[in-house]
Amino acid sequence: MSVLDPSDQGATLPAYRLPWRSRLAALVRRFALATLAGIVLAGIVHIVTILLIPLVSEHDAATAYMSFGTGGKAELLTPGASGQPDLRDADPATVTAVCSYDLSGGPLRVVARTGTLPLGLSLHRRGGGVVYAITDRAAIRGTLEFVVMTEAQHDDRLAQDEDGETTRELRVVSDTQQGLIVARVLMERPSDRSEAEALATGVACGLAD
């Protein structure tokens, strides 16, 4: 049996016999390299995301349906209809109507009458994202009503309120001037479509007083 001479400078110790400090230094170097690679990858993803924001914002729902419901009433969306953008994740049991808004002309008042079918309203900002949502369970005497406004318009509204006056007006602040009100009515049976369409398109969205 050959015996390794410790004085032999050309001999290499097995990895498991390396000094613990050397092993620790190797682990630290590997961890530092992995961390650096993660930071570089995260930076690349962040830059790409920023560059894609303008492209993505042009394809959000509020932009796609900006010409719908401008007459003060929510306009029905029909999947597959010509002249309408494709409705993503359309539920065949749901009737959808939309009403676009532009707060540059002043706050928007949204009024919806409830019925026997479930009704929900949601406010979508331009660029994507839901700002506010409410269902018919919050209706007062069969009516859902709220006012959409910018932060500056909200401050003006507060300044106009009389001291000590408690307003019952539900105010929703939008962080973008343009957006979309989406009304969804759930049908329980196919025969409910007429009633569901009437509820969805009955949503009023005009300038607040």
Summary of the structure (lengths in Angstrom):
residues: 209
radius of gyration: 30.0
end to end distance: 101.3
largest distance: 101.7
contacts: 523
relative contact order: 0.18
helix: 35%
strand: 27%
